[in-house]
Amino acid sequence: MGMMENKIVFITGGDKGIGKAIVCRFAELYKTVIFTYNKNVEGAKEVGEAFSNVFFYQCDLANAGQCENLAKDIIRTYGKVDILINNAGYDNDSTFLKMEKDQWDTVIDINLRSIYYFTQSFSRIMSECKWGRIINLLRGLPAHLENRIMQQQKLEWSGLQNLWQWSWVKKE
């Protein structure tokens, strides 16, 4: 184990794909790895049972109450989160003109609001501990050019990251 072994890592969407690979790799490097899943119970169990230091929690990232409650539970249970990886993402794969309001709300809730909830909750603890890392993973460009929603969200994420960076800069 490396010098970072005592760190606690929290990853959204660790039950499949890139998130699963991140969980597996970080489980080899860090003391505690926690991840969320929504509906893929089997995938979560597969990853969680492969490592004794991996713990998983069901959370619908489109549900603000679930995100906020989970963040509180994680802090209460583990005391802190050192590394937050906002990995989970949702692409409705619909053009703007065809998208219904509830579809739009789901995309925004998962891809933007869940990042806000977890980042705000865990960054406070990171600030108190004077150490922390937040990594926001962005999805690739949509397969078809009509869909600009994911591209717009990338710009919004960039804006959020700038806002967070400036709020943490020492004011002298």
N, C-alpha and C positions, 0 to 999 in steps of 0.2 A: 504494500500500500504506500501511496505517496504522502507528501506532507499535508495534503488536503483531506485526509481520510475522515476527519471528524466533522465535516460539513454536512448539512442537511439540504437536500435538493428536492424541489417540488416542480413537477412537470405536468402540464395540462395535456390530455390526450395521449397517454402512454400505452394504450392497449393495442395499437396497430401501427404499421407504416414506420415513418421516421421517428415518431414518438417512442415506439417500442424499441427501436434500435438505440435511441438515446438512453432510455431507462436501462437497458441491458449493459451498455458501456459504462454508464455512470455508477451502476451497482458494483462494478469491479473497482471503482476508484474512491467512492465515498461511503461514509458510515451508514447513512440513511437516505433512501430514495423513495419519494412518495409520488404517486401519479394518480390522475383522474381518468375515468372512463365514463361513458354515458350508457350505452346499451350493450356493448360487447363484453358481457360477463365472462365468457369463455376465454377471450383474448386477455382480459385482465388477470384472470386466474392463472393462465399459462405463464405470463410474465412474472406475476407475483410469487408463484410457487417455485420458480426457477432460482430465486435468490432469497436468502434468509433476511436480508436487510432492505427488502422492497415491500412497500405497503401501498395498497390501492383503495380508492374511494370513489363511489358512484357520485357523479355530479352532472346535472344538466346545465351546461354552461350558458344556455339561453335563459336560465332562471336566476335572477339577481339574488333572491333570498337564499338559494342553495349555494351559490358562490360565496356570499358573505358568511353564511353559517359554517361552511367548510373551512374557510380561512380562519375563523375564530377557533374552530375545533383543532385545526392543525397547530396553531400557536399555543393553545391550551395543552395539547398532548405532547408536542415536541419542543416547545419553548421558543422556537425561532425557525426561520427558513433562511439559509445562507445564499442559496442559488435558486432563482425562479426562472423556469423556462416556459414561456407562453408559446406552446407548440400547437395546440388544438386550433383547427380552422374549419370553416364551412363555406362551401361555394355552392350556391343554388343552381348554378349553370343555366341561368335564364337571362335573357336580355332584359334591359330595364323596362322596355315597353310592354313586355309580357309578364313581368313580375308583379305579383299581388303584394299588398301591404304587409300581410303576415309573413310572407317569404322574406321581404326586405327586413322586417323586424328581427327575424331569426338570424339572418346574416350579420346584422349589426350587433345583436346581443352576443353572439358567439365570438365574432372576430374583433370586436372593439370593446364592448362593455365588460366582458369577462376579464380581459386584460387589465382594464381599469380597476376592477374589484380586487383582483389578486395582487396587482402591483401596489396599489395603495395600502392594502393590509400588510403585506410583507415588507415593503420598503420602510415602513415606520420602525419595524424591529431591526432591519438591517442598519438603519441610521443610528439607532440606540447602541447597537453592537459595533458600530464604526467599521463594518465590513459587509459587503453583499454584492451580488451580481444579478442582473436581470437581462435575460436574453429573449427577444421577441423574434420568433421565426416567421418568415413570410413565405407564402405559397408562390409557386411559379405562375407565370402568365397563363391566362385561360387559353384553351385550345383554339377557340374562335375569336376573331377580332371584335365581334359585336359586343362581347361581354366586357365592359369596362369597370364593373363593380369591384372586382378584386384589385384592379389597378388603382382605383380611387381609395380603397382601404389601405393600400400600401402607403399612399400619401398621408392618410390620416394617422397611421401608425408612426410614420416619420415625425409628424407634428407632435404626437404624444411623447415620443422619446425626447424631442427637443425640450418640451415643457418639463419633463421629469429631470433632465440633466440640469436645467437652469435652477430648478427648485432645490437641487442638492449642492450646488456650487457654494463654496464658502463666501460669505459676504464680508468683505474687509473694509 
